[in-house]
C-alpha cells in the first residue's frame, strides 16, 4: 500500500497549472526517479484538465490509481497511489487538502 503523489492544481482555461506537489519515489531505482516523477506530474495535469468542475473520479493509469477531486472554483487535487490503497482514504485526504 503506497501513496506516490499528492498534487494541487488550478484548472485554468487552456491548461491546468500545478501549484504544489509532493512525491514519494523512494521505491524506484535512482535512475528511474526523475522520469517517474515527470510521468506523475503530466498525468496529474491531464486528469485535472479532463475532469469537470465539482467532480470526483478515479482513473487507472498503468499500475497506478489516480484519484482526482475538482472543486467548483477550479482548485483540483490529485492523488496517485497503488491499487491496494483505499479509495475512501484518498478522497478524505483530498477533502482535507
Buried (B, 14 or more C-beta within 10 A) or exposed (E): EEBBBBBBBBBEEEEBEBEEBEBEBEEBEEEEBEEBBEBBBEBBBBBBBEBEEEEBEBBEEEEBBBBBBBBEEBBBBBBBBEEEBEEEBBBEBBEEE
